[in-house]
């Protein structure tokens, strides 16, 4: 299944490869600094109805707000 979806739509335990960051230069550079660049493999640890999306990328756990997670697009693995 090669669906490209916003990160926010993945459920806990699901994995994906980052394919696009839809935002301005500041948004992109912030995510690059956290290790979320195109090609990065991520796994969703938690996706709370209210609150952050917790992901693991390269052995690091990251918390992204819903707004950020809606602008990170991944290919589901």
Helices and strands as residue ranges (DSSP letters): E 4-6, G 7-9, E 15-21, H 25-33, E 41-47, E 53-57, E 60-64, H 66-69, E 72-76
